[in-house]
Amino acid sequence: MTILITGATGQVGGATARALLAQGAPVRALVRNLAFAQRLEGAEIVQGSFEDGASLDRALTGVDALLLVCADHPDAVPHYVGVLERAWAAGVRHIVKLSAIGASAYSPVHLMADHHALDERLRAGPSGWTLLQPHLYLQNLLRAAAAIRKTGRLSAPMAHDSLPLVDARDVGAAAAAVLMDPAAHRGKTYRLTGPKAISYDQVAAALSELLGRPVEYEAVDPHDWEARLRVRDVPGWRAFDLAHILYAYEPPDNAVSADFEQLTGRPPTALATFLQDYRADFTGA
Ligand SMILES: NC(=O)c1ccc[n+]([C@@H]2O[C@H](COP(=O)([O-])OP(=O)(O)OC[C@H]3O[C@@H](n4cnc5c(N)ncnc54)[C@H](OP(=O)(O)O)[C@@H]3O)[C@@H](O)[C@H]2O)c1
């Protein structure tokens, strides 16, 4: 059995590959930049990308199960469809796709509409499939770490909503659990959340405790946030999605899910544990 992981140098793909390798599973990783492949010791590395069909065919040869992960991209739909069609042609029996809670044809957030279109495509395809839908990652807080160190302020367009933020390492652990026994998870969609819905006000309070000095939360208007990102040269499509992400979630989307614990047998990572694990990022020590 060979398991192919795409996005293997990223947060979720990397965590999945490491969890599978630790269990002795045969992992093949599609990697764009070989310099990053050293983080995947024990995996078979195939250099390539979603845009390079020949590299995909090489990577997909003899593969039984595939984890489909990629960075968000304005051409995500044609990119993913290209991989799906090649995987089906290669006879891959099971495809696990990283999607998102909030994926919807009607979402104003482009990446959520893209995920929905791709999830539907996978469901209608000839292979077995499993969809993993995480809520927002706790790791998104790391983007604010430098500003928190410098200004003592956590700025974000998250209003005061309570969101069950999930650790990306847990998403990888859930993906590994599915890939170790794909038949048991055929045709299932799992919603992956943290153990509790928390507001960014609560995140700021936890950061204050961690750092031993006040961290204040600034709830930024989404349009202002989008403008701030554009000034920092974030591409327009990305700035829009990041700034308006809260509009992707209806109230039921912010409920805590038991799926992670069912898949892995342990509770999801709590905010306090995440902050301790990434303490150096927030303290700069
Ligand atoms: N952030 C959130 O809160 C959140 C929540 C729910 C769902 N999601 C979903 O999670 C996914 C991203 O997962 P992640 O955070 O693990 O990603 P990530 O850390 O940003 O890593 C992205 C991976 O995709 C690879 N990649 C990018 N473009 C590629 C291409 N053209 N061909 C092949 N590989 C390519 C990257 O390779 P390089 O190392 O070479 O760049 C990297 O390995 C997205 O689909 C997003 O919608 C995110």
The ligand as an SDF file (V2000), in Angstrom:
LIG
                    3D

 48 52  0  0  0  0  0  0  0  0999 V2000
   -5.9890   28.3040    7.5200 N   0  0  0  0  0  0  0  0  0  0  0  0
   -7.1360   27.8720    8.0130 C   0  0  0  0  0  0  0  0  0  0  0  0
   -7.6120   28.3290    9.0580 O   0  0  0  0  0  0  0  0  0  0  0  0
   -7.8800   26.7770    7.2820 C   0  0  0  0  0  0  0  0  0  0  0  0
   -9.0440   26.2570    7.8690 C   0  0  0  0  0  0  0  0  0  0  0  0
   -9.7320   25.2300    7.1920 C   0  0  0  0  0  0  0  0  0  0  0  0
   -9.2570   24.7480    5.9800 C   0  0  0  0  0  0  0  0  0  0  0  0
   -8.1190   25.2920    5.4590 N   0  0  0  0  0  0  0  0  0  0  0  0
   -7.6400   24.7370    4.1680 C   0  0  0  0  0  0  0  0  0  0  0  0
   -6.3840   24.1260    4.4000 O   0  0  0  0  0  0  0  0  0  0  0  0
   -5.6600   24.1030    3.1580 C   0  0  0  0  0  0  0  0  0  0  0  0
   -4.2460   24.5670    3.3950 C   0  0  0  0  0  0  0  0  0  0  0  0
   -3.6370   23.6430    4.2680 O   0  0  0  0  0  0  0  0  0  0  0  0
   -2.3040   24.0080    5.0440 P   0  0  0  0  0  0  0  0  0  0  0  0
   -2.5790   25.1330    6.0010 O   0  0  0  0  0  0  0  0  0  0  0  0
   -1.7100   22.7620    5.5440 O   0  0  0  0  0  0  0  0  0  0  0  0
   -1.4340   24.6040    3.8400 O   0  0  0  0  0  0  0  0  0  0  0  0
    0.0020   25.2910    3.8980 P   0  0  0  0  0  0  0  0  0  0  0  0
    0.6710   25.0810    5.2200 O   0  0  0  0  0  0  0  0  0  0  0  0
   -0.1730   26.6860    3.3820 O   0  0  0  0  0  0  0  0  0  0  0  0
    0.7860   24.4210    2.8100 O   0  0  0  0  0  0  0  0  0  0  0  0
    0.3870   24.3910    1.4900 C   0  0  0  0  0  0  0  0  0  0  0  0
    1.0730   23.2320    0.8240 C   0  0  0  0  0  0  0  0  0  0  0  0
    0.6470   23.1700   -0.5370 O   0  0  0  0  0  0  0  0  0  0  0  0
    1.8210   23.1450   -1.3550 C   0  0  0  0  0  0  0  0  0  0  0  0
    1.5140   23.7750   -2.6380 N   0  0  0  0  0  0  0  0  0  0  0  0
    1.1720   25.0650   -2.8590 C   0  0  0  0  0  0  0  0  0  0  0  0
    0.9600   25.2580   -4.1690 N   0  0  0  0  0  0  0  0  0  0  0  0
    1.1790   24.0670   -4.7770 C   0  0  0  0  0  0  0  0  0  0  0  0
    1.1380   23.6310   -6.1330 C   0  0  0  0  0  0  0  0  0  0  0  0
    0.8140   24.4750   -7.1120 N   0  0  0  0  0  0  0  0  0  0  0  0
    1.4270   22.3300   -6.3940 N   0  0  0  0  0  0  0  0  0  0  0  0
    1.7510   21.4770   -5.3970 C   0  0  0  0  0  0  0  0  0  0  0  0
    1.8090   21.8300   -4.1130 N   0  0  0  0  0  0  0  0  0  0  0  0
    1.5290   23.1120   -3.7960 C   0  0  0  0  0  0  0  0  0  0  0  0
    2.8550   23.9170   -0.5640 C   0  0  0  0  0  0  0  0  0  0  0  0
    4.1510   23.6270   -1.0590 O   0  0  0  0  0  0  0  0  0  0  0  0
    5.4090   24.6390   -0.8310 P   0  0  0  0  0  0  0  0  0  0  0  0
    5.9740   24.2750    0.5110 O   0  0  0  0  0  0  0  0  0  0  0  0
    6.3080   24.3500   -1.9580 O   0  0  0  0  0  0  0  0  0  0  0  0
    4.8310   26.0450   -0.8640 O   0  0  0  0  0  0  0  0  0  0  0  0
    2.6000   23.3610    0.8180 C   0  0  0  0  0  0  0  0  0  0  0  0
    3.1660   22.0850    0.9700 O   0  0  0  0  0  0  0  0  0  0  0  0
   -6.4180   25.0050    2.1870 C   0  0  0  0  0  0  0  0  0  0  0  0
   -7.1740   24.2030    1.3280 O   0  0  0  0  0  0  0  0  0  0  0  0
   -7.3430   25.7880    3.1180 C   0  0  0  0  0  0  0  0  0  0  0  0
   -8.5110   26.2240    2.4580 O   0  0  0  0  0  0  0  0  0  0  0  0
   -7.4160   26.2680    6.0750 C   0  0  0  0  0  0  0  0  0  0  0  0
  1  2  1  0
  2  3  2  0
  2  4  1  0
  4  5  1  0
  4 48  2  0
  5  6  2  0
  6  7  1  0
  7  8  2  0
  8  9  1  0
  8 48  1  0
  9 10  1  0
  9 46  1  0
 10 11  1  0
 11 12  1  0
 11 44  1  0
 12 13  1  0
 13 14  1  0
 14 15  2  0
 14 16  1  0
 14 17  1  0
 17 18  1  0
 18 19  2  0
 18 20  1  0
 18 21  1  0
 21 22  1  0
 22 23  1  0
 23 24  1  0
 23 42  1  0
 24 25  1  0
 25 26  1  0
 25 36  1  0
 26 27  1  0
 26 35  1  0
 27 28  2  0
 28 29  1  0
 29 30  1  0
 29 35  2  0
 30 31  1  0
 30 32  2  0
 32 33  1  0
 33 34  2  0
 34 35  1  0
 36 37  1  0
 36 42  1  0
 37 38  1  0
 38 39  2  0
 38 40  1  0
 38 41  1  0
 42 43  1  0
 44 45  1  0
 44 46  1  0
 46 47  1  0
M  CHG  2   8   1  16  -1
M  END
$$$$
